[in-house]
Amino acid sequence: MSNSSSIVASLLALTIGAIAPPLPPMVAQPAQPAGITFYADIGEGLFRMGGRPSQKVTFMSIVIDPQQVADINMQLDSGNFIAFAGKVIQQDAYTLRIRLTSSGMADADGTLNIRYGRQQSILNLAGNGQLDGQPFVLTFRGNS
């Protein structure tokens, strides 16, 4: 038996694990909690309340928990945030309707209609209602 033949025979006798380096253990990836749905987008919109001037909206996010409770956050171009809470009253493959229940420490009432797209982007959002007794109107169009 030649040297090369004995090397080949020795290699064939070894198991794959002995030849190849072991695979690293799987690294756990942070996962979205089960049942939580998240929609978000940067874009352009307007928020108008009472007789006040309209404010530009630059970002919207919506988080929905397994009980269909929604947290809605919008960022104004001033850097301030306005948050609403509500309940999902209708949803299908492309649209979402939320009945507003509060805004931080203030009372809120109204409805948001959202059309969403790929990768849970917010294509557009329109809503109106009352925030602490003042009427408001909200529109938003995502950049995605």
JOVENRA-V802422 format. One record per residue. RES is the residue in one letter. OMEGA is omega in radians with two decimals (NA if undefined). Layout:
RES,OMEGA + RES,OMEGA
//
This chain:
M,-3.11 + S,3.13 + N,-3.12 + S,3.12 + S,-3.13 + S,3.09 + I,3.13 + V,-3.13 + A,3.13 + S,-3.14 + L,3.12 + L,-3.11 + A,-3.13 + L,3.08 + T,3.13 + I,-3.12 + G,3.14 + A,-3.11 + I,-3.08 + A,3.08 + P,-3.14 + P,3.10 + L,3.11 + P,3.12 + P,3.12 + M,3.10 + V,-3.12 + A,3.09 + Q,3.09 + P,-3.08 + A,3.03 + Q,3.13 + P,-3.10 + A,3.08 + G,3.13 + I,3.08 + T,-3.06 + F,3.06 + Y,3.12 + A,3.07 + D,2.92 + I,-3.11 + G,-3.10 + E,3.09 + G,3.12 + L,3.03 + F,-3.14 + R,-3.13 + M,3.11 + G,3.13 + G,-3.10 + R,3.09 + P,3.08 + S,3.07 + Q,3.12 + K,3.07 + V,-3.09 + T,-3.09 + F,3.06 + M,2.99 + S,3.13 + I,3.08 + V,-3.12 + I,-3.13 + D,-3.09 + P,3.12 + Q,3.13 + Q,3.02 + V,-3.06 + A,2.97 + D,-3.09 + I,3.10 + N,3.05 + M,3.09 + Q,3.10 + L,-3.12 + D,3.04 + S,-3.09 + G,3.12 + N,3.09 + F,2.98 + I,-3.10 + A,3.04 + F,2.97 + A,-3.14 + G,-3.10 + K,3.08 + V,3.14 + I,3.10 + Q,3.09 + Q,2.99 + D,-3.04 + A,-3.07 + Y,-3.04 + T,-3.09 + L,3.09 + R,-3.09 + I,3.02 + R,-3.11 + L,-3.13 + T,-3.12 + S,3.05 + S,-3.07 + G,3.13 + M,-3.09 + A,3.02 + D,3.04 + A,3.09 + D,3.14 + G,-3.10 + T,3.01 + L,3.05 + N,-3.05 + I,2.97 + R,-3.09 + Y,-3.06 + G,-3.10 + R,3.10 + Q,3.08 + Q,3.06 + S,3.09 + I,3.14 + L,3.01 + N,-3.10 + L,3.06 + A,3.13 + G,3.05 + N,3.14 + G,3.12 + Q,3.09 + L,-3.09 + D,3.08 + G,3.14 + Q,3.10 + P,3.07 + F,3.03 + V,-3.12 + L,3.00 + T,3.13 + F,3.05 + R,-3.12 + G,3.14 + N,-3.08 + S,NA
//
